[in-house]
Amino acid sequence: MPLPTPPPLSDARAGVRYLLDLDSRLEKFDRSVLIADWNLYTGRSKRGAEPWQLRRAAFLSDPRLIPWVEGALLRGWPRLHHRRLELLRRVLLDTQVEQHPTIVRFRSTLARKVVAFRPMWKGRRVNRSTVNRVLWEGARSSDRRAAFYALEPLNRPMEGALRELVEMRNERARAVGFRTFAEMRLGFEGITPDRLEELSEGALAHAHRVLGAIRESHLASPRASGWHPWDVIYARTQQASLPDRLFPREQMVPRILRAFRAWGFPPEKLRFRVVFHDIPAGGLTLAPDPPRDIRVVVHPQGGWPAYDVMFHELGHAVHSACIRAPRHLLRWHESVPGFGGYHEGIAGVFEQLAQEPAWLATVPGIDRKRAEEFARVHADSAVMWAASTVSWFRVEQALYRRPEGDPTAEAHRLQRRLFGFDEFRPLSFVDDFFIETPVYAANYLLAALFSAQVRRTLRERFGEPTWPNPKVGPWLSREWFVHGSLYDWIPRVKEVTGRPFGPEAFRTESLR
């Protein structure tokens, strides 16, 4: 059904009715898109969300919409309606670029290939979780190397297609006033490419020292045959690991939800649909209708690494379940760009519980001493992951700056400088995130800085340890969750923590 003609800007009452009607219609499209994505990633369908994305794009492509929204923004409407207009303007800009039908069709074709792919391992097709697990615990360097390169048969042949997709995104972004698509997407978060580099350098100020210690520990092992990217996770696992039998898959969800209840979240906020299925990412949480309909899919495996992922994904779910903002745009939905760093950072606050000694000591078979030793060794993992994340998103940033160039060169040099790696062949620059969720990788660095800043505030407010403390959950909900998308998250950081957003808390925490 086409949109009716926007009312005159002078008629504020009719304008509000029009805005709320548009909000309601958009909600139906976005819910259908997420359910279609859910069906694709859980193996229920091979079609994906393309048909619904195209219908949504057609619905939002009325050329009268953006001029009307921009005019209404100048009219001084009440706060909630003004905020809806701000968020709708982002959605409309993104619709003209990433959700343009030509890009939707191209992207969806590549995404379906990614979802359908199964890597070869030892002569047979396996789930991604199989090769990922080798990177954690494969005793032979040759096996870890093979696992590291296991997705190359998928990614290398798609390099030309990804370059074409990047060019298409840049061209559409320039048409709406941005130099590159990456600049547009980062702008929704409230930062620039230059600011992203400043934050990266600040976060990694002590990384060389921390990562050098991991390298030396690995090379001291008699089985070491060099130091390469496929050795990093294994080296950390060798320093401290916990038996898989202590973390059975069937106990994963109930144990983690008990941990959340100890933070003061009531049972009615902890009801989610959880499915175990192989997917390209570690896990995925979708909220087609928050706070009621929230769904989680993760790889079908147990062990501490799987619990770590589930803490993260169920953290997303708790966040969505606590939203109390009215209507669709204000409920902070996946359809509104500009909240990725915040979204992932909130999940990071929950994920940190996986290595909290107080929680680990509740696991049958782990005493307090063993829990504290595991947490001590893993204390610098955030630096390790931040360094890997910066290397990851610099590939994508370089791709948008110069689509015709070699996007891996700078990241390759950074990896060797920070980690001290021996020479190795860089992976293909194709990544499933770069296809399906472009310029999202940088949000994981922003998230690490945000979650460190929130954890510092929790310690200052509630003391240590912050778990179990039943006051933490209500505070998180009150200060962060219930408002949905009412606030942009970077200004909100200063309001809640008393300090501007930055890398200081992350640096301090990494040296504790």
C-alpha positions as CSV (number, residue, x, y, z in Angstrom):
1,M,0.0,0.0,0.0
2,P,1.6,3.3,-1.1
3,L,2.2,6.1,1.4
4,P,-0.4,8.9,1.5
5,T,0.7,12.4,0.7
6,P,2.6,13.9,3.6
7,P,0.5,16.6,5.3
8,P,1.5,20.3,5.3
9,L,4.3,21.1,7.7
10,S,2.2,23.8,9.2
11,D,-0.3,21.2,10.5
12,A,1.6,19.7,13.4
13,R,-1.3,17.5,14.6
14,A,-1.7,15.9,11.1
15,G,2.1,15.6,10.9
16,V,2.3,13.6,14.1
17,R,-0.5,11.3,13.0
18,Y,1.3,10.8,9.7
19,L,4.6,10.0,11.5
20,L,3.0,7.5,13.9
21,D,1.2,5.8,11.0
22,L,4.5,5.5,9.1
23,D,6.2,4.2,12.2
24,S,3.6,1.5,12.6
25,R,3.8,0.4,8.9
26,L,7.6,0.3,9.1
27,E,7.4,-2.0,12.1
28,K,5.6,-4.6,10.1
29,F,8.2,-4.6,7.4
30,D,11.1,-4.7,9.8
31,R,9.6,-7.6,11.7
32,S,9.1,-9.6,8.5
33,V,12.7,-8.9,7.5
34,L,14.0,-10.2,10.8
35,I,11.8,-13.3,10.8
36,A,13.0,-14.1,7.2
37,D,16.6,-13.6,8.4
38,W,15.9,-16.0,11.3
39,N,14.5,-18.6,9.0
40,L,17.6,-18.3,6.8
41,Y,20.2,-18.6,9.6
42,T,18.4,-21.4,11.3
43,G,18.1,-23.5,8.1
44,R,14.3,-23.2,7.8
45,S,14.6,-21.4,4.5
46,K,17.2,-20.7,1.8
47,R,15.5,-17.6,0.5
48,G,16.4,-15.0,3.1
49,A,15.0,-11.5,3.6
50,E,15.5,-10.2,0.1
51,P,11.8,-10.1,-0.9
52,W,10.8,-8.2,2.3
53,Q,13.8,-5.9,2.0
54,L,12.8,-4.9,-1.5
55,R,9.2,-4.2,-0.4
56,R,10.5,-2.2,2.5
57,A,12.8,-0.2,0.2
58,A,9.8,0.5,-2.2
59,F,7.7,1.7,0.8
60,L,10.4,4.1,2.0
61,S,11.5,5.4,-1.4
62,D,8.8,8.0,-1.9
63,P,10.8,11.1,-2.9
64,R,8.5,13.3,-0.8
65,L,9.6,11.7,2.5
66,I,13.1,13.0,3.2
67,P,12.1,16.7,2.4
68,W,9.1,16.3,4.6
69,V,11.1,14.8,7.5
70,E,13.9,17.4,7.2
71,G,11.3,20.2,7.2
72,A,9.5,18.7,10.2
73,L,12.8,18.6,12.1
74,L,13.0,22.4,11.9
75,R,9.5,22.8,13.4
76,G,10.3,22.2,17.0
77,W,8.0,19.2,17.6
78,P,7.7,17.6,21.1
79,R,10.8,15.7,22.1
80,L,9.6,12.1,21.4
81,H,8.3,13.0,18.0
82,H,11.5,15.0,17.2
83,R,13.5,12.0,18.1
84,R,11.4,9.8,15.9
85,L,12.0,12.2,13.0
86,E,15.8,12.0,13.6
87,L,15.8,8.2,13.6
88,L,13.5,8.1,10.6
89,R,15.9,10.3,8.7
90,R,18.7,7.8,9.3
91,V,16.5,5.0,8.1
92,L,15.6,6.9,5.0
93,L,19.3,7.7,4.2
94,D,20.2,4.1,4.7
95,T,17.3,3.0,2.5
96,Q,18.7,5.1,-0.3
97,V,22.1,3.5,0.0
98,E,22.4,0.0,1.6
99,Q,18.7,-0.9,1.2
100,H,18.6,0.3,-2.5
101,P,17.1,-2.5,-4.6
102,T,20.3,-3.0,-6.7
103,I,22.4,-3.4,-3.6
104,V,19.8,-5.6,-1.8
105,R,19.7,-8.1,-4.7
106,F,23.5,-8.1,-5.1
107,R,24.2,-8.5,-1.4
108,S,21.5,-11.2,-0.9
109,T,23.0,-13.4,-3.6
110,L,26.4,-13.3,-1.9
111,A,24.9,-13.8,1.6
112,R,23.1,-16.9,0.5
113,K,26.4,-18.4,-0.7
114,V,28.0,-17.6,2.7
115,V,25.2,-19.2,4.7
116,A,25.2,-22.3,2.5
117,F,28.9,-22.9,2.6
118,R,30.4,-25.7,4.6
119,P,34.2,-26.0,4.9
120,M,36.1,-29.2,4.0
121,W,37.9,-30.8,6.9
122,K,39.7,-34.1,6.7
123,G,38.0,-34.9,3.5
124,R,34.4,-34.1,4.5
125,R,32.1,-31.2,4.8
126,V,31.7,-29.9,8.3
127,N,30.1,-27.1,10.3
128,R,32.2,-24.0,10.9
129,S,32.2,-24.8,14.6
130,T,34.4,-27.8,13.8
131,V,37.2,-25.8,12.3
132,N,36.8,-23.0,14.8
133,R,37.4,-25.5,17.6
134,V,40.7,-26.6,16.0
135,L,42.0,-23.0,16.4
136,W,41.2,-23.3,20.2
137,E,42.6,-26.7,20.9
138,G,44.3,-28.3,17.8
139,A,47.7,-29.6,19.1
140,R,49.3,-29.7,15.6
141,S,50.3,-26.4,14.1
142,S,49.5,-27.8,10.6
143,D,45.9,-28.5,11.7
144,R,45.5,-25.0,13.1
145,R,46.9,-23.5,9.9
146,A,44.5,-25.5,7.8
147,A,41.6,-24.3,10.0
148,F,42.8,-20.7,9.7
149,Y,42.5,-20.9,5.9
150,A,39.4,-23.2,5.8
151,L,37.1,-20.5,4.4
152,E,39.4,-19.4,1.6
153,P,37.6,-21.6,-1.0
154,L,34.5,-19.5,-0.3
155,N,36.1,-16.1,0.1
156,R,38.8,-15.9,-2.6
157,P,36.4,-16.4,-5.5
158,M,34.1,-13.6,-4.2
159,E,36.7,-10.9,-4.1
160,G,35.7,-9.3,-7.4
161,A,32.1,-9.3,-6.3
162,L,32.8,-7.7,-3.0
163,R,34.8,-4.9,-4.7
164,E,31.8,-4.3,-7.0
165,L,29.5,-4.2,-4.0
166,V,31.8,-1.7,-2.2
167,E,31.8,0.5,-5.3
168,M,28.0,0.4,-5.5
169,R,27.8,1.4,-1.8
170,N,30.3,4.2,-2.2
171,E,28.4,5.5,-5.3
172,R,25.1,5.5,-3.5
173,A,26.6,7.2,-0.4
174,R,28.2,9.9,-2.5
175,A,24.7,10.6,-4.0
176,V,23.4,11.5,-0.5
177,G,26.4,13.7,0.5
178,F,29.1,11.4,1.9
179,R,32.6,10.7,0.7
180,T,32.3,7.0,1.3
181,F,29.8,4.5,2.6
182,A,32.1,3.8,5.6
183,E,32.0,7.5,6.5
184,M,28.2,7.4,6.4
185,R,27.8,4.3,8.5
186,L,30.4,5.5,11.1
187,G,28.6,8.9,11.2
188,F,25.4,7.1,12.3
189,E,27.4,5.9,15.4
190,G,28.6,9.5,16.0
191,I,32.3,9.1,15.0
192,T,34.5,9.8,11.9
193,P,37.1,7.5,10.3
194,D,39.8,9.7,11.8
195,R,38.2,9.4,15.3
196,L,38.0,5.7,14.9
197,E,41.8,5.6,14.2
198,E,42.4,7.8,17.4
199,L,40.4,5.4,19.5
200,S,42.2,2.4,18.0
201,E,45.6,3.9,18.8
202,G,44.5,4.7,22.3
203,A,43.1,1.2,22.9
204,L,46.3,-0.5,21.7
205,A,48.8,1.8,23.5
206,H,50.0,-1.1,25.6
207,A,49.1,-3.9,23.2
208,H,52.7,-4.7,22.1
209,R,53.8,-5.5,25.6
210,V,50.8,-7.6,26.4
211,L,50.9,-9.5,23.1
212,G,54.6,-10.0,23.3
213,A,54.1,-11.9,26.6
214,I,51.7,-14.3,24.9
215,R,54.1,-14.8,22.0
216,E,57.0,-15.6,24.3
217,S,54.9,-18.0,26.3
218,H,54.0,-19.9,23.1
219,L,57.5,-20.0,21.7
220,A,58.8,-21.4,25.0
221,S,56.7,-24.5,24.3
222,P,58.7,-27.4,22.9
223,R,55.9,-28.0,20.4
224,A,56.0,-24.5,19.0
225,S,57.0,-24.2,15.3
226,G,56.8,-20.4,14.9
227,W,54.3,-17.7,15.8
228,H,51.4,-17.1,13.4
229,P,47.7,-15.9,13.6
230,W,46.5,-19.5,13.9
231,D,48.6,-19.9,17.1
232,V,47.1,-17.1,19.1
233,I,43.9,-18.6,20.4
234,Y,45.6,-22.0,21.0
235,A,48.4,-20.2,22.9
236,R,45.9,-18.6,25.2
237,T,44.0,-21.9,25.7
238,Q,47.3,-23.7,26.6
239,Q,48.0,-21.1,29.3
240,A,44.6,-21.6,30.9
241,S,41.7,-23.9,29.9
242,L,38.8,-25.6,31.5
243,P,37.5,-29.1,30.5
244,D,34.6,-29.2,28.1
245,R,32.9,-31.8,30.3
246,L,32.4,-29.0,33.0
247,F,30.4,-26.9,30.5
248,P,27.8,-29.2,28.9
249,R,25.6,-27.8,26.2
250,E,22.4,-28.9,27.8
251,Q,23.2,-26.9,30.9
252,M,24.4,-23.7,29.1
253,V,21.2,-21.7,28.9
254,P,19.8,-22.4,32.4
255,R,23.2,-21.7,34.1
256,I,23.6,-18.4,32.3
257,L,20.1,-17.3,33.1
258,R,20.7,-18.1,36.7
259,A,23.7,-15.8,36.6
260,F,21.5,-13.1,35.2
261,R,19.0,-13.6,37.9
262,A,21.8,-13.1,40.4
263,W,22.2,-9.6,38.9
264,G,18.6,-8.9,39.7
265,F,16.9,-9.5,36.4
266,P,13.4,-11.0,37.0
267,P,12.4,-14.3,35.3
268,E,9.9,-12.6,33.0
269,K,12.8,-10.7,31.4
270,L,14.7,-14.0,30.7
271,R,12.4,-15.8,28.3
272,F,13.9,-16.3,24.9
273,R,13.8,-18.7,22.0
274,V,17.2,-20.4,21.6
275,V,18.2,-22.6,18.7
276,F,21.5,-24.4,18.1
277,H,22.5,-24.3,14.4
278,D,25.7,-23.7,12.4
279,I,25.9,-20.0,11.2
280,P,28.7,-17.8,9.8
281,A,29.1,-15.8,12.9
282,G,29.7,-17.0,16.5
283,G,26.1,-16.3,17.4
284,L,23.1,-14.2,16.4
285,T,20.3,-12.5,18.4
286,L,17.3,-11.1,16.6
287,A,14.4,-9.2,18.2
288,P,11.5,-9.2,15.8
289,D,9.2,-7.7,18.4
290,P,11.0,-6.5,21.5
291,P,10.5,-7.0,24.4
292,R,8.2,-10.0,23.6
293,D,9.7,-11.9,20.7
294,I,13.5,-12.4,21.1
295,R,15.4,-15.2,19.4
296,V,19.0,-16.5,19.7
297,V,20.9,-18.9,17.5
298,V,24.4,-20.2,18.3
299,H,26.6,-23.1,17.1
300,P,25.7,-26.6,18.4
301,Q,28.5,-27.1,20.8
302,G,29.4,-27.0,24.5
303,G,32.6,-26.0,26.4
304,W,33.7,-22.8,27.9
305,P,34.2,-20.9,24.6
306,A,30.6,-21.7,23.7
307,Y,29.4,-20.4,27.1
308,D,31.4,-17.3,26.5
309,V,29.5,-16.7,23.2
310,M,26.1,-17.5,24.8
311,F,26.7,-15.0,27.6
312,H,27.2,-12.4,24.9
313,E,24.1,-13.4,22.9
314,L,21.8,-13.7,25.9
315,G,23.1,-10.3,27.0
316,H,21.7,-9.0,23.7
317,A,18.5,-10.7,24.5
318,V,18.2,-9.3,28.1
319,H,18.8,-5.8,26.7
320,S,16.0,-6.2,24.2
321,A,13.7,-7.7,26.8
322,C,14.1,-4.7,29.1
323,I,13.2,-2.0,26.5
324,R,10.1,-0.1,27.5
325,A,10.1,2.8,24.9
326,P,6.9,3.3,23.0
327,R,6.4,2.2,19.4
328,H,8.9,0.9,16.8
329,L,11.5,3.6,16.1
330,L,12.0,4.5,19.7
331,R,12.4,0.9,20.8
332,W,15.9,0.7,19.2
333,H,15.4,-1.9,16.6
334,E,17.9,-3.5,14.3
335,S,16.4,-1.4,11.5
336,V,17.7,1.9,13.0
337,P,21.4,2.5,12.2
338,G,23.7,4.0,14.8
339,F,23.6,1.8,17.8
340,G,26.0,-1.0,16.9
341,G,28.8,-0.1,19.2
342,Y,26.4,0.3,22.1
343,H,24.5,-2.9,21.2
344,E,27.7,-5.0,21.2
345,G,29.1,-3.2,24.2
346,I,26.1,-4.1,26.4
347,A,26.5,-7.7,25.3
348,G,30.2,-7.4,26.3
349,V,29.2,-6.4,29.8
350,F,27.3,-9.7,30.1
351,E,30.0,-11.7,28.3
352,Q,32.6,-10.6,30.9
353,L,30.8,-12.8,33.4
354,A,32.1,-15.9,31.6
355,Q,35.5,-15.2,33.2
356,E,34.3,-13.8,36.4
357,P,35.9,-15.9,39.2
358,A,32.8,-15.6,41.4
359,W,30.7,-17.2,38.6
360,L,33.2,-19.7,37.5
361,A,33.5,-21.0,41.1
362,T,29.8,-21.9,40.9
363,V,30.5,-24.4,38.1
364,P,30.7,-27.9,39.5
365,G,34.3,-29.1,39.4
366,I,35.9,-25.6,39.6
367,D,37.1,-24.3,42.9
368,R,37.8,-20.7,43.7
369,K,41.6,-21.0,43.3
370,R,41.2,-22.5,39.8
371,A,38.6,-19.9,38.8
372,E,40.9,-17.1,39.9
373,E,43.8,-18.5,38.0
374,F,41.8,-18.9,34.8
375,A,40.5,-15.3,35.2
376,R,44.1,-14.0,35.8
377,V,45.5,-15.5,32.7
378,H,42.5,-14.3,30.6
379,A,42.7,-10.8,32.0
380,D,44.6,-9.5,28.9
381,S,42.3,-11.3,26.4
382,A,40.5,-8.0,25.8
383,V,43.7,-6.6,24.4
384,M,44.3,-9.6,22.2
385,W,40.8,-9.4,20.8
386,A,41.0,-5.6,20.4
387,A,44.2,-5.9,18.4
388,S,42.6,-8.6,16.2
389,T,39.5,-6.5,15.7
390,V,41.5,-3.4,14.7
391,S,43.3,-5.5,12.1
392,W,40.0,-6.9,10.9
393,F,38.1,-3.6,10.4
394,R,41.2,-1.8,8.9
395,V,40.8,-4.2,5.9
396,E,37.3,-3.0,5.4
397,Q,38.1,0.7,5.9
398,A,40.9,0.4,3.4
399,L,38.5,-1.3,1.0
400,Y,36.1,1.7,1.1
401,R,38.9,4.2,0.7
402,R,40.4,2.5,-2.3
403,P,38.2,-0.3,-3.7
404,E,40.7,-1.1,-6.4
405,G,43.7,-1.4,-4.1
406,D,45.1,-4.1,-1.8
407,P,43.0,-3.7,1.4
408,T,45.0,-6.3,3.4
409,A,48.5,-4.7,3.2
410,E,48.0,-2.2,6.1
411,A,46.3,-4.7,8.4
412,H,49.0,-7.3,7.6
413,R,51.7,-4.9,8.7
414,L,49.8,-4.0,11.8
415,Q,49.3,-7.6,12.8
416,R,53.0,-8.4,12.4
417,R,53.9,-5.2,14.4
418,L,51.5,-5.8,17.3
419,F,51.7,-9.6,17.6
420,G,55.3,-10.1,16.3
421,F,54.1,-12.8,13.8
422,D,56.4,-14.6,11.5
423,E,55.6,-14.1,7.8
424,F,52.3,-15.6,6.7
425,R,49.9,-15.3,3.7
426,P,47.1,-12.9,4.6
427,L,43.6,-14.2,4.3
428,S,41.3,-13.1,1.5
429,F,39.8,-9.7,2.2
430,V,36.3,-11.1,1.8
431,D,34.4,-11.6,5.1
432,D,30.8,-12.4,5.7
433,F,30.4,-9.3,7.9
434,F,31.7,-7.1,5.0
435,I,28.9,-8.5,2.9
436,E,25.9,-8.8,5.1
437,T,26.6,-6.2,7.9
438,P,29.0,-3.7,6.3
439,V,31.1,-1.4,8.5
440,Y,29.9,-3.2,11.5
441,A,33.3,-4.7,12.4
442,A,34.5,-1.4,13.9
443,N,31.6,-1.6,16.4
444,Y,33.4,-4.4,18.2
445,L,36.3,-2.0,19.1
446,L,33.8,0.7,20.2
447,A,32.0,-2.0,22.2
448,A,35.2,-3.0,24.0
449,L,35.8,0.6,25.1
450,F,32.1,1.1,26.0
451,S,31.8,-2.0,28.1
452,A,35.1,-1.2,29.9
453,Q,33.7,2.2,30.8
454,V,30.4,0.7,32.0
455,R,32.3,-1.9,34.1
456,R,34.4,0.8,35.7
457,T,31.2,2.7,36.7
458,L,29.7,-0.6,38.1
459,R,32.8,-1.0,40.3
460,E,32.7,2.5,41.5
461,R,29.0,2.4,42.2
462,F,28.6,-1.1,43.7
463,G,32.1,-2.2,44.7
464,E,33.8,-5.5,43.8
465,P,32.9,-8.1,42.9
466,T,30.0,-6.7,40.9
467,W,28.7,-10.3,40.5
468,P,26.5,-11.5,42.2
469,N,24.9,-8.2,43.1
470,P,21.1,-7.9,42.5
471,K,21.4,-4.1,42.2
472,V,23.4,-4.3,39.0
473,G,20.6,-5.5,36.7
474,P,18.1,-2.8,37.7
475,W,20.7,-0.1,37.3
476,L,21.7,-1.4,33.8
477,S,18.0,-1.5,32.9
478,R,17.2,1.9,34.3
479,E,20.2,3.8,32.9
480,W,20.6,2.0,29.6
481,F,17.9,-0.5,28.5
482,V,14.4,0.9,29.1
483,H,15.0,4.0,26.9
484,G,15.4,2.1,23.7
485,S,16.8,4.4,21.1
486,L,15.7,7.6,22.8
487,Y,19.4,8.6,23.3
488,D,22.4,8.4,21.0
489,W,24.8,6.3,22.9
490,I,28.1,8.2,22.9
491,P,26.6,11.4,24.5
492,R,24.7,9.1,26.9
493,V,28.0,7.6,28.1
494,K,29.1,10.9,29.6
495,E,25.7,11.5,31.1
496,V,25.7,8.1,32.9
497,T,29.4,7.5,33.7
498,G,30.5,11.1,34.2
499,R,33.3,10.7,31.7
500,P,33.4,11.2,27.9
501,F,33.6,8.1,25.7
502,G,37.1,7.0,25.1
503,P,39.8,4.3,25.6
504,E,41.0,5.3,29.1
505,A,38.9,2.7,31.0
506,F,39.9,0.0,28.5
507,R,43.6,0.7,28.9
508,T,43.3,0.8,32.7
509,E,41.3,-2.4,32.9
510,S,43.8,-4.2,30.6
511,L,46.6,-3.4,33.1
512,R,44.8,-4.4,36.2
